[in-house]
Amino acid sequence: MTNEPGGKPLNANRALLILTIGTLSIAMGQSLVFALLPPLGRDLGLQEMQIGSIVTFSSLIFFISSPKWGRRSDHMGRKPVILIGLVGYTIGTVIFASIILMGLKAIISGLVVYIALVLARMGQSAVMSATPPGAGAYVADITSNQNRTSGMGKLGAANNIGTILGPGIGGALAVFSLLVPLYFAAVVTGISAIFVWRMLPKSPQIIKEPGDVKKLSYFDSRYFAFVVVGFIMFMSFSVVMQTAGFYFQDKLGLNGKETAQSLGLGMMASAIMSLFAQGVIVQFLNWRPLRLIIGGMPIILVSFLGLIFSENLIHLVISMAVMGLGTGMAGPGIFAGSSLTVSSEEQGSLAGLMSSCPPLGFIIGPMIGTGLYSLGPLYPYIFISIIFVPLIIFSWKIKTLIRRNYARNYQRDYTAT
């Protein structure tokens, strides 16, 4: 039990529960976008590369903004930063869906609708990127080294519950229109913002002056190995997420609504297995971060190979489920392991930096994925399978590197192995 600023006892479990609500709502909205954007983009007359670039440009802004929001949370406080992200996501989703609606009604078309969608997602990303680092730093504030992995795992579990709910809700509401799920997601995120505003206690962090907040480098030897593993893992994940809509549609010969429903099933299976990993392996088996990474990476590779050799919907869904299991293990390991390499005064800055790893992967992944997909449907999955082999070997070797750097910087052993 820690204290809020001013001495009031803070219930860490209650705070974590409220944080998961905000995380869940954004994850639900994001999973809806991934499931709906490929068929919606094709309905708008956009090419695969254009659809992929919408995600790429927005991820670039997220990548740039996330570390800034992490540092800002050190002097603004975690809660205001989390709220800014939730409100920004709500407004941005409404704008994005409305632009699509205008495109479908031929009010705008061609290059105009494409540019409008890119700008809308970029603006949304600039603001919504506040929530993940704020939430991650909040968890670091209220957890000890011993239960840090568990706390990060709960945020990851909330993310996966949202990912489960998103496609399921999207598939049900797509019966009315492919846009109804997006507007629904905006409503849910807005409600969660109100809930966080009213119920989340202030973080017990020590507020700093802007000039006292330390800016961290991606290349800091203390956590650089986690950055490398996180970037490549999320880049490969983004290749799958950006091309899976096309792959499901072309492989199974589906229309737009059928694609959204089938891909939603695959994404739900992925999220369920990821939730299992974070709820059972992370919480109950209490595996340490590096063990989670080393165990999760080969499982992810198996899922990529499964996509290559899939012949029907069942095979595709199983492959997505296996991918969820692997990422559900490795993800919390990356975030918790990196947080244990820095001091408490650097948690906000590190949370922002590590929260930028997924969007950094989503900057490059969609362009690689859609570019390779235009050459052949299997090429994206062959590519990420190849690059994952040396990544797995590297993940086996980072234990010694991390322990050595940790001992040099803090004169004690790194205990997250």
Rosetta blueprint (number, residue, H / E / L):
1 M L
2 T E
3 N E
4 E L
5 P L
6 G L
7 G L
8 K L
9 P E
10 L E
11 N L
12 A H
13 N H
14 R H
15 A H
16 L H
17 L H
18 I H
19 L H
20 T H
21 I H
22 G H
23 T H
24 L H
25 S H
26 I H
27 A H
28 M H
29 G H
30 Q H
31 S H
32 L H
33 V H
34 F H
35 A H
36 L H
37 L H
38 P H
39 P H
40 L H
41 G H
42 R H
43 D H
44 L L
45 G L
46 L L
47 Q L
48 E H
49 M H
50 Q H
51 I H
52 G H
53 S H
54 I H
55 V H
56 T H
57 F H
58 S H
59 S H
60 L H
61 I H
62 F H
63 F H
64 I H
65 S H
66 S H
67 P H
68 K H
69 W H
70 G H
71 R H
72 R H
73 S H
74 D H
75 H H
76 M H
77 G L
78 R H
79 K H
80 P H
81 V H
82 I H
83 L H
84 I H
85 G H
86 L H
87 V H
88 G H
89 Y H
90 T H
91 I H
92 G H
93 T H
94 V H
95 I H
96 F H
97 A H
98 S H
99 I H
100 I H
101 L H
102 M H
103 G H
104 L H
105 K L
106 A L
107 I L
108 I L
109 S L
110 G H
111 L H
112 V H
113 V H
114 Y H
115 I H
116 A H
117 L H
118 V H
119 L H
120 A H
121 R H
122 M H
123 G H
124 Q H
125 S H
126 A H
127 V H
128 M H
129 S L
130 A L
131 T H
132 P H
133 P H
134 G H
135 A H
136 G H
137 A H
138 Y H
139 V H
140 A H
141 D H
142 I H
143 T L
144 S L
145 N L
146 Q L
147 N L
148 R H
149 T H
150 S H
151 G H
152 M H
153 G H
154 K H
155 L H
156 G H
157 A H
158 A H
159 N H
160 N H
161 I H
162 G H
163 T H
164 I H
165 L H
166 G H
167 P H
168 G H
169 I H
170 G H
171 G H
172 A H
173 L H
174 A L
175 V L
176 F L
177 S L
178 L L
179 L L
180 V H
181 P H
182 L H
183 Y H
184 F H
185 A H
186 A H
187 V H
188 V H
189 T H
190 G H
191 I H
192 S H
193 A H
194 I H
195 F H
196 V H
197 W H
198 R H
199 M H
200 L L
201 P L
202 K L
203 S L
204 P L
205 Q L
206 I L
207 I L
208 K L
209 E L
210 P H
211 G H
212 D H
213 V L
214 K L
215 K L
216 L L
217 S L
218 Y L
219 F L
220 D L
221 S L
222 R L
223 Y L
224 F H
225 A H
226 F H
227 V H
228 V H
229 V H
230 G H
231 F H
232 I H
233 M H
234 F H
235 M H
236 S H
237 F H
238 S H
239 V H
240 V H
241 M H
242 Q H
243 T H
244 A H
245 G H
246 F H
247 Y H
248 F H
249 Q H
250 D H
251 K H
252 L H
253 G L
254 L L
255 N L
256 G H
257 K H
258 E H
259 T H
260 A H
261 Q H
262 S H
263 L H
264 G H
265 L H
266 G H
267 M H
268 M H
269 A H
270 S H
271 A H
272 I H
273 M H
274 S H
275 L H
276 F H
277 A H
278 Q H
279 G H
280 V H
281 I H
282 V H
283 Q L
284 F L
285 L L
286 N L
287 W L
288 R L
289 P H
290 L H
291 R H
292 L H
293 I H
294 I H
295 G H
296 G H
297 M H
298 P H
299 I H
300 I H
301 L H
302 V H
303 S H
304 F H
305 L H
306 G H
307 L H
308 I H
309 F H
310 S L
311 E L
312 N L
313 L H
314 I H
315 H H
316 L H
317 V H
318 I H
319 S H
320 M H
321 A H
322 V H
323 M H
324 G H
325 L H
326 G H
327 T H
328 G H
329 M H
330 A H
331 G H
332 P H
333 G H
334 I H
335 F H
336 A H
337 G H
338 S H
339 S H
340 L L
341 T L
342 V L
343 S L
344 S H
345 E H
346 E H
347 Q H
348 G H
349 S H
350 L H
351 A H
352 G H
353 L H
354 M H
355 S H
356 S L
357 C H
358 P H
359 P H
360 L H
361 G H
362 F H
363 I H
364 I H
365 G H
366 P H
367 M H
368 I H
369 G H
370 T H
371 G H
372 L H
373 Y H
374 S H
375 L H
376 G L
377 P L
378 L L
379 Y H
380 P H
381 Y H
382 I H
383 F H
384 I H
385 S H
386 I H
387 I H
388 F H
389 V H
390 P H
391 L H
392 I H
393 I H
394 F H
395 S H
396 W H
397 K H
398 I H
399 K H
400 T H
401 L H
402 I H
403 R H
404 R H
405 N H
406 Y H
407 A H
408 R H
409 N H
410 Y H
411 Q L
412 R L
413 D L
414 Y L
415 T L
416 A L
417 T L
